Amino acid sequence: MLSRVVGLVFSLTIAVTAAYVAVQWSGLYVQEFEDWASFRYFKEVYTVLFGALGVVLGFTLGGLVYRQALELFGGLLSDLRRVPGRDKAAVLLGIFVGLGITVLLGMLLIRVEKFGPQLVLLVGIVAIYFGVAITLSMKEELYFFFPGLAGPADSGAEAPASVPPKLLDTNVIIDGRIADIARAGFIEGTILVPDFVLEELHLIADSADNLRRNRGRRGLDILNSMQQEPDLDIRVLSEYESSFRNTEAVDARLVQLAKEVQGAIVTNDFNLNKVAQLQGVRVLNVNELANAVKPVVLPGEEMTVTVVREGKEPEQGVAYLDDGTMVVVERGKDRIGETIPITVTSVLQTVAGKMIFGHPQDDGPPGRGPWRGDDRRSAPAEAGRSTGVPPAPHSGRGNPRQAGRNRG
């Protein structure tokens, strides 16, 4: 808000100045054609026209100059932020040294006839340049005599690397897992919430759809809880004057803002992930993190699961781990609602995530082991009906009565 007020005042000042200059020029214009003025109030009309033209041109030019200057100073400030503080202190000390030398020599050079001021200016520029160069080259010695200027690297400890800020997407805020990840210390640096992301959350929270409204309020509650954490540095990035405000889509504005502040986007949106990577912006995907920290399950391992529903294939049951991984239990259809130990037979990695296949330990692996209840009695008959071929006797050692029925 402050930047807009300053821009308006600057543009109005330029507009008034331009109008004053235009009115002065209108007097010269009217004097040239005063002898053959074609209508009454010729002078007044042209004075008003020139003044209005000056206001329009001045206001337009002032707004353009203000925006360009704001972008220029924003870039300079961004570059200055990346300069270590100890280097800034050395530069300031070098400037003071150069100014001191200029004052000492200027008292003598100012007495030179005709060229005294020019010589003082030239000596001042050269003295400041060499003063800054000398202090930058003597940083180690300066920090030894002035330890307060030394950073962590100069005081014997490793200097921490510059940590880029993290920008939160609307989806990852509503998802909620970012709060637990940040509390666990896996998100370093400043966490930024752009104002347009916050506006989108407010719109979702005010939606007429009950589901969308609950999701929006959940996102606002998560942000509030994260701001209450003393160890988290969360800031709302508002009134950021830059070219990204010319775009409409929130994702496009978020990518452009991440490029300008040199930060990383935290999201769980697949499309935003791809778009940001194509534009060279670093992305921290919560879904990829969740898949990375899932426990590795190998065939033959044992686990305990609760069968919750039927599977797509016959006799299959479905269970879920605490992290949401689907477990397909062979011959688990009749065990729905039971918590049973299973043995893992295979693990399948899909686009949607990981799927684990297993069988109950008390049943044995599929195709082997004891049969339960009616399955034991009906297995040979089912095999004969499915293939159309009676089961062959095993080396003459079988049930003669059963073999006779098969031959008959």
N, C-alpha and C positions, 0 to 999 in steps of 0.2 A: 504494500500500500504506500509506503514512504517513497519508494522509487518512482511510482506513478505520479505522486504529488510533485516531487522534484522535477520530473520530466514535463509536467503541465506548466509549472512556474517558469521553467527554462524556455519552453516553446512560446509562452505568452510574452516573456521578456523580449525574445527575438522578434516576435510579431509586432510589438509596440515600437521597437527600434526601427524595424523595416518600414512601418507605417509613417513614422516621423521623417525618415529619409525620403520616402516616396512623396510626401506632402511638400517637402522642400523642392524636390525636382519638379513637381507640378507647377510651382510658381515660375520656374524658368520656362517650362513648356507654354504656359499661358501667356507670358510676356512675348514670346515669339509670334503668337497668333492673335494678340489682343486687338490689333488694328482691324481685322476682318472677322470678328466674332459673329457667328451665324445665328446665335440665339441668346436670349436673356439669361443671366446668371451663368454665363459661360465659365467664369473663373471658379465659382463655387462648385459647379457640377464636376469639373475636372479635378478639383482638389479632393472631393469625396471619392471619386473613382480611383485616383492614385493611392489614396489612403487605404481603401478597401483592398486594392490589389497588393499593397505592401503587407497588410495583415495576413492575407491568405498565403502569400509566398513566404513570409517570415515564419508563420506558424508551421507550415509544411517543412521548410528548411530546418527549423529548430528541432522538430520531432525527429527528423532524419539524422541530424548531427548528434542528438542526444543518444539515440539508439546505437549509432556507430561508436560513440565514445564509451558507452556502457559496455559494449562487447569488447572494445580494446582494453579498457581497464579491468574487465573481468578476466581476460586472458593474462594480463600482467599479474594480477593478484594470484591467479592459479599457478603461474610460474614461480612467483615469490614463495608460495606455500611449500613448494617442493624443495626450496633452498634450505639447507640445515640452518638452525638458529645460530650456531657458532660461526658460520660463514657470514651471516648478516652482521653479527657483532664485529667481526674483523673488518668488514667493509666500512661500517660506520666509524670505527676507530681510524681507518686509513683516510676517510674523508676529513675528519677533524685534524689529523696530522697535516694533510695537504693544505687545509685552510690556515692552519697556524704558520706554515712556511710561507704561504701567500701574503699573510699580514706582515710578517717580518721583512720580506723582500719588497713588498708593495710600498712601504714607507720610503724606500730609496728610489724605486722605479717611477713613482708618481711624479717625481721632480723632473723627469726627462721631458724636454719641450716637445710639443706636438704629439708624440707617440707614447706618453706616459700611461694613460688609461688602457690603451691597447696592449702594452707590455704587461701591465698588471693582470689583465684578463688572460693573456696567453700563459703567463707564469702560473696563474691559479689553476688552469686546466691541467697543465703538465704536472704540477705539484700534487694535485688530487689523484691523478692517474698513478703516479709512482707511489704515493702514500698507500693507496688501496692495494697495489701490487705487492708492496713490501709487507704489509700486515697479513695478507693472505698467504704469503710464502713463509711467514714466521708464526703460523698458528700454534704450533706445538710450544714454542717459547712463550707466547702470550698466555696460553692456558696454564703454563707452569707458574707464572707470576700472578695470574688472575684465575684461580681455579673455578671461580663462579661462572666463567664463560664456557667452561668445558662441558661437553655433553657426556652421555653415558659411555661412548666409545673412548673418550679421552680420560675418563676417570678409572679405567681399568676394567670396565664391564663391556660386554658386547652391545653395540648400538642396535636397538630393535629396527627391523626393516619397516619401511613405510607400508602400513596396512591399508588397502583401498577400502572405501566405505561400501556397505552392502545396501542395496535398494530392494525393498520388499514389494512383491507383486500382490494384487488383490486376492488371487486364488490361494496363494501360500498363506496369507493372513487368515482367510476363512478356514483353510485346512486345519490350522491349529498346532501342527507338529513343530512349527518354527519356534514356538515359545519354549518347548521342552529342549529343543536343540540349542537354543541360545542360552538357556539356564545351565545346560551342561558344559558350556564353554567352547562349543564348536564353531561359533560365529565370532570372529575377531573384528575389532575396529568399530567404527560408528555404524549404527543401523539407521538408515534414512527411509522415511515414509513420505513420498512426494504428495503434495497437496491434491493433485488430481486423482491419485489412488484413494486418498481419504474421502474425496468427494464421491467417487464411485461406490465406496463402502456405505456412505450415507444414503445414496440413491437406492442401493439394494436393501438397506435397512428400512427404508420408507416405502418399499414396494407393496403393491396390493396383493401379490401372491404370498401366501402364508409361508411357503417353503423358502422363497427368496428372502423374505423379511427376517426369518429366523437365522438364515446364513449370514446376512449382513450384521445383525446384532451380535452374532457369535464372533465375527471378525472384530467388531468394535470392542467387545469385552476382552478379547485376547490382546489387542493393542494396549488397553488400559492396564491389564495385568502385567504386561511386559514393561510398561513405563514405571510400575511400582517397584520393579527389581532394581536394587541399588547398584548392582554390578553391570547392568546393561546401559549403554549409551544410545538412547533412541531419540531421534530428532525428526520433527516434521519439516520437510523442506518446502517452504512456501515462497511465493512471489519470486521464483527463479526466472529472471529475465533472460531469455535466450531464444534461439530459433526454434526450439522444440515446441513452443506454444503455437506455432503456425499449423500444427497437425492436429487431427481430430481424434484418431484412435489412441486409446490409453497405452496399448503395447508399443506403438511407434514412438510415443512421447517418452515412455520409460526407457527404451533403447537409446534414444538420442540423449536423454539426460544422463544415462550411465556412461556414454561416450564422453560427455562434457566434463563430468566430475571424476572420470577415470575410476569408476566403481564397478562392482559386480552385482548382477541381478540374482536374487534368490526367488525361485519359482518352482512350481510343479506342473506348469503348462508346457506340453510337448511342443506346440507350435511356436510359442514365445522362445522356447529354448533353441529351436532351429534358427529362427530369424535373428536372434541375438548373436549366435555363433557365426552366422554368415557375415555379420557386420563387425566381427572382431571383438565383441563384448563378452567378457567372462561370465559364465552362468553357473550357479550352484543349484542343482536340481535336487529337491528333497526326495523325490522318488528314487533317484539313483543312489542317494545316501542310504535310504531304507533297504534297497536291494543289496547294497554293499555290506551292511551290518547284519544281514540275516545269517543265522547259524548254518554252517555247511553240514548237510546230511548225506551220508554215504549209504549205499545198499548194504544191508546186513545189520544196520544199527537198530536199536529198539527204542520205542517211545510210547508214551501213553496219551491217547486222544479220546475225545468224546464224539461219537457219531451223532450228527444233528439232522441229517436228511438223506434221502435216497440219491443215488447217482444216476447218470444217464444210461449206463449199461445195466443189464440185468444183474441182480444180486450185489450191486455195488452200494456202498454207503459213503458219505462225505463228512469229513471233519475239518476243523480249522485250527491252526496254531494260534498262539497269542498275537503274532505279528500279521495275521491274516492269510498266511500261506495255506492253500487248499491241500488236503490229504484225502486221497481216494483209497478207501478200504475195500478190498475184494471180499466178497461174501459178508459184507457188513450191513446189508439191507435189513436183516432181522435183528440187528443190534442197535437200532436207533434209540438214542437216549442213554445208552450205556457208555461208561468210561472203561476202555479196554486197552491192554498192551498190544502193540502191533510190531511187526518186523518190516523194515523198509526194503522193498524189492527194487525200486528204480526211482530216479529223480529226473523230471522233465523241465527244462527251462523254456518258457514261452515268452511272447512279447508282453503278455499281460502279467507275467511274473513266474514264480516257480511252483510246480506241482509235484507232490510226493505221492508215490504209490506204495501200498503195503498190504499186508494181510494179518489177521488176528493170530497171535502166537498159539492159541489153543487149537486152531484149525490146521496149522501147518501151511506150507506154501501151496499156491494153486496147482492142482493136478497131482499133488502128492499128499501123503499124510492121511490120518483117519478121517472118516466121514461122520457127520453128525446126524442122528435121528433117522428120518426117512431117506436122507441122501444116500446112506450106506446101502439101503435095500433097493433103491431105484436106480442106482448108477449103472449096472449092467444092462438093465432093460432100456434105459435111456440111450446108452451107447448103441444098442442094437437098432433101435428105432431111428436114430439119427443117421446111421451109416447104411442100414439095410443089409448088413452082413453080420451073421451071428459071431460072437466072440469065439476064437479058436481055443481049444484045450491046450494046457501048458504041459507039453511032453508026456501026455497020457495021464498026468496026475491031476485030476479034477474031480468034480462031482459027477459020477456016472449017471445019476438020475437027471441032473441038469443037462448033461451032454446028450442023453437020449431024447430029451424034449427038444433040444436044438436041432437034432438030426430029423426028428419027426416033423 
